[in-house]
Amino acid sequence: MMCVKNKLKKFRSAALLFVIMISVTACSAGKEKTVFDLINESPAAELFLPDGSPVYVDSEISSLRSLTELCLQPSPLEPADKEGDWLYRIVFNPASHVKGTDEIVVSFHQDYVQINDEFYLPENGVQYERILEWAAGKFDYFYKQ
């Protein structure tokens, strides 16, 4: 009798664990990934200065993924400058090196960040200069290597 009870307890525990795993999977499957999620999954990136000189990054990509921690929020901004008036550009998943994914183009302008076709500003209380300092630091590091 004791053996049957133990087997029943084990079965119930396994069934409960299975139900929990299915529930977690179902909940996460319904979430659409954000552009920041996709940046965090990027295996490589290419950095560009306005003169067009590229630097390819793969082994230290985690340093560039920290972009997702910069407190940026979407903005319905209508920028005054032109598409080509950017200071720094990072292309995550560059087509020249990463197959089967879409490129994510991040352009740092004088007053805002553009990710693909969307515009971003810092959250309240965050100075945009800090975001440009982050970009400048990353570019200085990778271009000097």
C-alpha positions as CSV (number, residue, x, y, z in Angstrom):
1,M,0.0,0.0,0.0
2,M,2.8,2.4,0.9
3,C,4.5,1.8,-2.4
4,V,1.3,2.7,-4.3
5,K,1.0,6.0,-2.3
6,N,4.6,6.9,-3.1
7,K,4.1,6.2,-6.8
8,L,0.9,8.2,-6.7
9,K,2.7,11.2,-5.1
10,K,5.5,11.0,-7.6
11,F,2.9,10.9,-10.5
12,R,1.1,13.9,-9.1
13,S,4.3,15.9,-8.7
14,A,5.4,15.0,-12.2
15,A,1.9,16.0,-13.6
16,L,2.0,19.3,-11.7
17,L,5.4,20.1,-13.0
18,F,4.3,19.3,-16.5
19,V,1.2,21.6,-16.2
20,I,3.4,24.4,-14.9
21,M,5.9,24.0,-17.8
22,I,3.1,24.0,-20.4
23,S,1.6,27.1,-18.8
24,V,4.9,29.0,-18.8
25,T,5.6,28.0,-22.4
26,A,2.1,29.1,-23.5
27,C,2.4,32.5,-21.7
28,S,5.9,33.2,-23.2
29,A,4.9,32.0,-26.7
30,G,2.2,34.7,-26.9
31,K,4.6,37.6,-26.3
32,E,5.9,39.4,-29.3
33,K,9.6,40.1,-29.1
34,T,10.6,43.8,-28.9
35,V,13.4,45.3,-30.9
36,F,15.4,45.3,-27.7
37,D,14.8,41.5,-27.3
38,L,16.1,41.0,-30.8
39,I,19.2,43.2,-30.1
40,N,19.9,41.0,-27.1
41,E,19.8,37.9,-29.3
42,S,22.1,39.3,-32.0
43,P,25.2,37.3,-32.5
44,A,27.1,40.1,-34.2
45,A,27.2,43.8,-35.1
46,E,28.9,46.2,-37.4
47,L,29.8,49.7,-36.3
48,F,29.9,52.6,-38.7
49,L,31.2,56.2,-38.5
50,P,29.8,58.8,-40.9
51,D,32.8,58.3,-43.2
52,G,31.6,54.8,-43.8
53,S,34.4,52.9,-42.1
54,P,33.1,49.7,-40.5
55,V,34.2,47.6,-37.6
56,Y,32.8,44.1,-37.2
57,V,32.1,42.8,-33.7
58,D,31.1,39.3,-32.7
59,S,33.2,38.0,-29.8
60,E,32.5,41.1,-27.6
61,I,28.9,41.6,-28.8
62,S,27.6,41.6,-25.2
63,S,29.2,45.0,-24.7
64,L,27.0,46.4,-27.5
65,R,23.9,44.6,-26.3
66,S,24.1,46.9,-23.2
67,L,22.3,49.4,-25.5
68,T,19.1,47.8,-24.3
69,E,19.8,49.2,-20.8
70,L,20.0,52.8,-21.9
71,C,16.5,53.9,-20.7
72,L,15.2,54.7,-24.2
73,Q,11.5,55.1,-24.9
74,P,9.6,55.3,-28.2
75,S,8.8,58.8,-29.3
76,P,6.4,60.1,-32.0
77,L,9.3,62.4,-32.9
78,E,9.5,64.1,-36.3
79,P,13.2,64.8,-36.5
80,A,14.4,68.0,-38.0
81,D,17.6,66.5,-39.3
82,K,18.0,64.2,-42.2
83,E,18.3,60.5,-42.3
84,G,22.0,60.8,-43.1
85,D,22.8,63.2,-40.2
86,W,23.9,60.5,-37.8
87,L,26.9,60.5,-35.5
88,Y,27.2,56.7,-34.9
89,R,25.5,53.7,-36.4
90,I,25.4,50.1,-35.2
91,V,23.9,47.4,-37.4
92,F,23.0,44.3,-35.4
93,N,22.7,41.1,-37.4
94,P,24.6,42.6,-40.4
95,A,23.5,40.8,-43.6
96,S,27.1,40.4,-44.7
97,H,27.8,38.2,-41.7
98,V,24.5,36.9,-40.2
99,K,22.2,34.9,-42.5
100,G,18.5,34.3,-41.9
101,T,17.7,37.3,-39.7
102,D,16.7,40.9,-40.2
103,E,19.2,43.7,-39.7
104,I,18.5,46.1,-36.9
105,V,19.9,49.6,-37.7
106,V,20.6,51.8,-34.7
107,S,21.5,55.4,-35.5
108,F,22.6,57.9,-32.9
109,H,21.7,61.4,-33.9
110,Q,22.4,64.7,-32.1
111,D,19.2,64.6,-30.2
112,Y,17.6,61.2,-30.6
113,V,18.2,57.5,-31.4
114,Q,16.6,55.9,-34.4
115,I,16.1,52.1,-34.4
116,N,15.0,51.0,-37.9
117,D,12.1,53.3,-38.6
118,E,11.3,54.2,-35.0
119,F,12.5,57.2,-33.0
120,Y,13.6,57.0,-29.3
121,L,14.3,59.5,-26.6
122,P,15.7,59.0,-23.1
123,E,13.2,58.4,-20.3
124,N,12.4,61.4,-18.1
125,G,15.4,62.3,-15.9
126,V,18.0,60.8,-18.2
127,Q,20.2,63.2,-20.1
128,Y,20.7,62.4,-23.8
129,E,24.4,63.3,-23.5
130,R,24.8,60.1,-21.4
131,I,23.5,58.1,-24.3
132,L,25.9,59.7,-26.7
133,E,28.7,59.2,-24.2
134,W,27.8,55.4,-24.2
135,A,28.0,55.4,-28.0
136,A,31.2,57.4,-28.2
137,G,32.8,55.1,-25.6
138,K,31.9,51.9,-27.5
139,F,33.1,53.4,-30.8
140,D,36.4,54.6,-29.2
141,Y,37.0,51.1,-27.8
142,F,36.3,49.1,-30.9
143,Y,37.9,51.5,-33.4
144,K,41.2,51.5,-31.4
145,Q,41.5,47.8,-31.3
